[in-house]
């Protein structure tokens, strides 16, 4: 079992930046690909970015070039650096240990227009 806790969300203006953190407990963190997802009002949850156990990454087209996913295995933590934020980025952001299918509770990101 692994537990994930997201933090770092908040309210920012258009064009601003936030860095989200996903702190994991358990000894399987290194073996898991970590995904960042988001769910905006009235929309289904969507994939934002993924980083696999070897460090390879994939991004949704809508965030490519603006967001960066990373991980620090020594700290059992994954990150999502979000730059050039837009109102459409407003959502609850979740992290997931994909190989175990464990999810955090989410953190709210609101981008003012």
MDAnalysis code that builds the backbone (N, CA, C; Angstrom):
import MDAnalysis as mda
import numpy as np

u = mda.Universe.empty(339, n_residues=113, atom_resindex=np.repeat(np.arange(113), 3), trajectory=True)
u.add_TopologyAttr("name", ["N", "CA", "C"] * 113)
u.add_TopologyAttr("resid", np.arange(1, 114))
u.add_TopologyAttr("resname", ["UNK", "UNK", "UNK", "UNK", "UNK", "UNK", "UNK", "UNK", "UNK", "UNK", "UNK", "UNK", "UNK", "UNK", "UNK", "UNK", "UNK", "UNK", "UNK", "UNK", "UNK", "UNK", "UNK", "UNK", "UNK", "UNK", "UNK", "UNK", "UNK", "UNK", "UNK", "UNK", "UNK", "UNK", "UNK", "UNK", "UNK", "UNK", "UNK", "UNK", "UNK", "UNK", "UNK", "UNK", "UNK", "UNK", "UNK", "UNK", "UNK", "UNK", "UNK", "UNK", "UNK", "UNK", "UNK", "UNK", "UNK", "UNK", "UNK", "UNK", "UNK", "UNK", "UNK", "UNK", "UNK", "UNK", "UNK", "UNK", "UNK", "UNK", "UNK", "UNK", "UNK", "UNK", "UNK", "UNK", "UNK", "UNK", "UNK", "UNK", "UNK", "UNK", "UNK", "UNK", "UNK", "UNK", "UNK", "UNK", "UNK", "UNK", "UNK", "UNK", "UNK", "UNK", "UNK", "UNK", "UNK", "UNK", "UNK", "UNK", "UNK", "UNK", "UNK", "UNK", "UNK", "UNK", "UNK", "UNK", "UNK", "UNK", "UNK", "UNK", "UNK"])
u.atoms.positions = np.array([
    [0.829, -1.178, 0.000],
    [0.000, 0.000, 0.000],
    [0.881, 1.251, 0.000],
    [0.470, 2.230, -0.778],
    [1.161, 3.501, -0.824],
    [0.131, 4.610, -0.653],
    [0.511, 5.643, 0.073],
    [-0.344, 6.806, 0.255],
    [0.315, 8.019, -0.383],
    [-0.485, 8.826, -1.038],
    [-0.006, 10.004, -1.735],
    [-0.723, 11.237, -1.210],
    [0.024, 12.308, -1.023],
    [-0.537, 13.561, -0.545],
    [-0.043, 14.689, -1.427],
    [-0.981, 15.371, -2.083],
    [-0.639, 16.499, -2.939],
    [-0.629, 17.793, -2.130],
    [0.203, 18.722, -2.550],
    [0.242, 20.042, -1.947],
    [0.761, 21.037, -2.973],
    [0.620, 22.310, -2.671],
    [1.162, 23.351, -3.516],
    [0.155, 24.100, -4.355],
    [-1.089, 23.679, -4.318],
    [-2.103, 24.384, -5.075],
    [-2.404, 25.742, -4.480],
    [-3.145, 26.533, -5.231],
    [-3.503, 27.855, -4.770],
    [-4.113, 28.677, -5.870],
    [-4.204, 29.968, -5.616],
    [-4.778, 30.923, -6.548],
    [-3.661, 31.750, -7.165],
    [-3.619, 31.775, -8.482],
    [-2.612, 32.547, -9.197],
    [-3.255, 33.294, -10.349],
    [-2.579, 34.338, -10.813],
    [-3.043, 35.085, -11.968],
    [-2.615, 34.402, -13.263],
    [-3.291, 34.754, -14.322],
    [-2.898, 34.268, -15.642],
    [-1.423, 34.574, -15.874],
    [-0.705, 33.575, -16.363],
    [0.714, 33.735, -16.613],
    [1.605, 33.392, -15.441],
    [1.011, 33.128, -14.296],
    [1.776, 32.800, -13.115],
    [2.223, 31.359, -13.086],
    [2.875, 30.990, -11.983],
    [3.438, 29.655, -11.829],
    [3.083, 29.061, -10.482],
    [3.017, 27.758, -10.451],
    [2.861, 26.998, -9.224],
    [3.679, 25.726, -9.348],
    [4.111, 25.222, -8.209],
    [4.796, 23.934, -8.163],
    [4.035, 23.017, -7.224],
    [3.502, 21.947, -7.776],
    [2.784, 20.969, -6.990],
    [3.724, 19.860, -6.545],
    [3.474, 19.343, -5.354],
    [4.248, 18.238, -4.825],
    [3.333, 17.069, -4.527],
    [3.867, 15.888, -4.688],
    [3.157, 14.653, -4.386],
    [4.068, 13.816, -3.512],
    [3.786, 13.801, -2.229],
    [4.598, 13.066, -1.272],
    [4.015, 11.679, -1.062],
    [4.857, 10.673, -1.208],
    [4.410, 9.290, -1.131],
    [4.993, 8.596, 0.081],
    [4.206, 7.719, 0.641],
    [4.684, 6.812, 1.673],
    [4.669, 5.405, 1.106],
    [5.476, 4.544, 1.696],
    [5.573, 3.187, 1.205],
    [6.886, 2.949, 0.490],
    [7.208, 1.692, 0.298],
    [8.495, 1.335, -0.278],
    [8.435, 0.976, -1.757],
    [7.322, 1.256, -2.402],
    [7.165, 0.928, -3.814],
    [7.204, 2.147, -4.717],
    [7.522, 3.310, -4.172],
    [7.503, 4.536, -4.961],
    [8.393, 4.432, -6.193],
    [9.600, 3.946, -6.021],
    [10.562, 3.905, -7.123],
    [10.108, 3.033, -8.275],
    [9.309, 2.020, -7.984],
    [8.855, 1.099, -9.008],
    [7.656, 1.621, -9.789],
    [7.073, 2.704, -9.333],
    [5.851, 3.223, -9.922],
    [6.103, 4.378, -10.873],
    [5.432, 4.322, -12.001],
    [5.258, 5.536, -12.781],
    [4.293, 6.443, -12.026],
    [4.539, 7.740, -12.070],
    [3.698, 8.711, -11.389],
    [2.996, 9.575, -12.421],
    [1.707, 9.673, -12.285],
    [0.925, 10.510, -13.176],
    [0.303, 11.673, -12.440],
    [0.282, 12.818, -13.098],
    [-0.498, 13.959, -12.631],
    [-1.740, 14.072, -13.505],
    [-2.875, 14.154, -12.864],
    [-4.156, 14.301, -13.528],
    [-4.841, 15.548, -12.999],
    [-5.836, 15.992, -13.726],
    [-6.631, 17.109, -13.240],
    [-8.082, 16.923, -13.641],
    [-8.954, 17.521, -12.858],
    [-10.373, 17.507, -13.153],
    [-10.919, 18.913, -12.976],
    [-11.360, 19.489, -14.071],
    [-11.918, 20.825, -14.073],
    [-13.427, 20.752, -13.900],
    [-14.043, 21.850, -13.467],
    [-15.495, 21.853, -13.300],
    [-16.214, 21.455, -14.584],
    [-17.128, 20.511, -14.472],
    [-17.904, 20.074, -15.611],
    [-17.180, 19.169, -16.578],
    [-15.967, 18.768, -16.256],
    [-15.188, 17.923, -17.145],
    [-14.733, 16.656, -16.429],
    [-14.372, 15.667, -17.227],
    [-13.838, 14.434, -16.671],
    [-12.360, 14.593, -16.341],
    [-11.887, 13.713, -15.493],
    [-10.479, 13.727, -15.142],
    [-9.629, 13.440, -16.374],
    [-8.557, 14.199, -16.539],
    [-7.690, 14.032, -17.685],
    [-6.236, 13.921, -17.256],
    [-5.483, 13.205, -18.047],
    [-4.056, 13.063, -17.809],
    [-3.341, 14.351, -18.173],
    [-2.449, 14.789, -17.300],
    [-1.639, 15.972, -17.540],
    [-0.217, 15.594, -17.915],
    [0.401, 14.735, -17.114],
    [1.785, 14.348, -17.340],
    [2.074, 13.048, -16.620],
    [3.042, 12.306, -17.140],
    [3.471, 11.048, -16.549],
    [4.989, 11.000, -16.542],
    [5.542, 10.468, -15.470],
    [6.965, 10.173, -15.422],
    [7.117, 8.723, -14.995],
    [7.864, 7.944, -15.770],
    [8.017, 6.540, -15.433],
    [9.179, 6.331, -14.473],
    [9.367, 5.080, -14.081],
    [10.377, 4.779, -13.078],
    [11.794, 5.094, -13.552],
    [11.989, 5.133, -14.860],
    [13.285, 5.456, -15.416],
    [13.479, 6.920, -15.742],
    [12.463, 7.734, -15.491],
    [12.575, 9.159, -15.711],
    [11.997, 9.667, -17.020],
    [11.509, 8.770, -17.861],
    [10.890, 9.200, -19.092],
    [9.568, 9.901, -18.829],
    [9.242, 10.881, -19.646],
    [8.057, 11.700, -19.409],
    [7.167, 11.775, -20.637],
    [5.897, 12.031, -20.376],
    [4.916, 12.308, -21.409],
    [3.983, 13.389, -20.901],
    [3.496, 14.227, -21.816],
    [2.650, 15.350, -21.461],
    [1.438, 15.432, -22.360],
    [0.360, 15.933, -21.795],
    [-0.778, 16.291, -22.612],
    [-0.391, 17.449, -23.520],
    [-0.942, 17.454, -24.707],
    [-0.621, 18.505, -25.659],
    [-0.899, 19.890, -25.091],
    [-1.950, 20.015, -24.309],
    [-2.357, 21.305, -23.789],
    [-1.368, 21.910, -22.804],
    [-0.494, 21.096, -22.219],
    [0.447, 21.606, -21.229],
    [1.895, 21.482, -21.668],
    [2.137, 20.840, -22.780],
    [3.505, 20.635, -23.247],
    [4.194, 21.980, -23.462],
    [5.389, 22.087, -22.924],
    [6.139, 23.320, -23.011],
    [5.885, 24.269, -21.866],
    [4.842, 24.027, -21.085],
    [4.516, 24.877, -19.943],
    [4.698, 24.157, -18.614],
    [4.411, 22.859, -18.591],
    [4.496, 22.068, -17.366],
    [5.681, 21.121, -17.441],
    [6.267, 20.830, -16.293],
    [7.358, 19.880, -16.199],
    [7.116, 18.940, -15.031],
    [7.124, 17.652, -15.302],
    [6.988, 16.658, -14.246],
    [8.377, 16.142, -13.885],
    [8.593, 15.892, -12.612],
    [9.870, 15.377, -12.149],
    [9.643, 14.515, -10.917],
    [10.684, 13.820, -10.508],
    [10.583, 13.007, -9.306],
    [11.915, 12.980, -8.584],
    [11.840, 12.826, -7.279],
    [13.004, 12.688, -6.430],
    [12.785, 11.419, -5.624],
    [13.378, 10.342, -6.084],
    [13.139, 9.056, -5.440],
    [13.678, 9.006, -4.013],
    [14.731, 9.745, -3.748],
    [15.285, 9.770, -2.398],
    [14.309, 10.374, -1.406],
    [13.445, 11.246, -1.881],
    [12.458, 11.892, -1.030],
    [11.057, 11.325, -1.216],
    [10.926, 10.306, -2.074],
    [9.612, 9.734, -2.373],
    [8.605, 10.815, -2.751],
    [9.035, 11.704, -3.617],
    [8.206, 12.842, -3.989],
    [8.253, 13.078, -5.488],
    [7.098, 13.381, -6.047],
    [7.003, 13.805, -7.434],
    [6.524, 15.246, -7.474],
    [6.844, 15.936, -8.554],
    [6.527, 17.347, -8.674],
    [5.894, 17.642, -10.021],
    [5.139, 18.709, -10.047],
    [4.635, 19.250, -11.292],
    [4.851, 20.756, -11.265],
    [5.810, 21.215, -12.039],
    [6.062, 22.639, -12.179],
    [5.160, 23.171, -13.281],
    [4.345, 24.144, -12.953],
    [3.373, 24.691, -13.882],
    [3.684, 26.160, -14.125],
    [3.996, 26.482, -15.359],
    [4.303, 27.850, -15.751],
    [3.294, 28.337, -16.781],
    [3.273, 29.639, -16.974],
    [2.390, 30.255, -17.970],
    [0.958, 29.766, -17.817],
    [0.469, 29.814, -16.610],
    [-0.841, 29.254, -16.315],
    [-1.961, 30.033, -16.986],
    [-2.965, 29.303, -17.389],
    [-4.137, 29.832, -18.073],
    [-5.389, 29.506, -17.284],
    [-6.468, 30.253, -17.491],
    [-7.708, 29.945, -16.779],
    [-8.172, 28.507, -16.997],
    [-7.951, 27.960, -18.169],
    [-8.367, 26.595, -18.442],
    [-7.551, 25.556, -17.691],
    [-6.483, 25.974, -17.023],
    [-5.734, 25.074, -16.160],
    [-6.383, 24.911, -14.791],
    [-7.386, 25.714, -14.510],
    [-8.090, 25.619, -13.240],
    [-8.709, 24.240, -13.076],
    [-8.366, 23.573, -11.987],
    [-8.832, 22.209, -11.757],
    [-8.320, 21.735, -10.410],
    [-8.829, 20.605, -9.981],
    [-8.220, 19.875, -8.885],
    [-7.192, 18.941, -9.499],
    [-5.982, 19.000, -8.999],
    [-4.890, 18.195, -9.522],
    [-4.616, 17.023, -8.594],
    [-4.477, 15.850, -9.190],
    [-4.253, 14.617, -8.455],
    [-2.972, 13.950, -8.939],
    [-2.289, 13.276, -8.037],
    [-1.202, 12.411, -8.450],
    [-1.595, 10.964, -8.220],
    [-0.993, 10.101, -9.001],
    [-1.321, 8.687, -8.938],
    [-0.062, 7.861, -9.122],
    [0.106, 6.877, -8.257],
    [1.132, 5.863, -8.450],
    [0.547, 4.827, -9.391],
    [0.889, 4.940, -10.654],
    [0.158, 4.233, -11.695],
    [0.277, 2.719, -11.617],
    [1.439, 2.215, -11.278],
    [1.628, 0.773, -11.230],
    [0.852, 0.134, -10.088],
    [0.498, 0.925, -9.091],
    [-0.279, 0.446, -7.961],
    [-1.702, 0.983, -7.962],
    [-1.981, 1.965, -8.789],
    [-3.284, 2.606, -8.896],
    [-3.734, 3.206, -7.564],
    [-2.827, 3.891, -6.904],
    [-3.158, 4.623, -5.696],
    [-3.166, 6.104, -5.993],
    [-4.168, 6.780, -5.486],
    [-4.397, 8.194, -5.763],
    [-4.317, 9.046, -4.509],
    [-3.857, 10.272, -4.685],
    [-3.945, 11.250, -3.624],
    [-5.322, 11.885, -3.593],
    [-5.511, 12.821, -2.672],
    [-6.809, 13.462, -2.489],
    [-6.985, 14.724, -3.316],
    [-5.927, 15.209, -3.909],
    [-6.015, 16.340, -4.808],
    [-5.681, 17.669, -4.151],
    [-5.289, 18.617, -4.977],
    [-5.037, 19.978, -4.536],
    [-5.611, 20.936, -5.568],
    [-6.266, 21.978, -5.097],
    [-6.970, 22.901, -5.980],
    [-6.013, 23.919, -6.582],
    [-6.101, 24.079, -7.881],
    [-5.382, 25.125, -8.603],
    [-6.413, 26.016, -9.273],
    [-6.356, 27.300, -8.985],
    [-7.269, 28.256, -9.588],
    [-6.468, 29.362, -10.254],
    [-6.737, 29.584, -11.525],
    [-6.047, 30.601, -12.305],
    [-7.059, 31.682, -12.648],
    [-6.830, 32.875, -12.161],
    [-7.762, 33.970, -12.371],
    [-7.589, 34.572, -13.754],
    [-8.690, 34.971, -14.338],
    [-8.682, 35.549, -15.670],
    [-8.701, 37.066, -15.619],
])
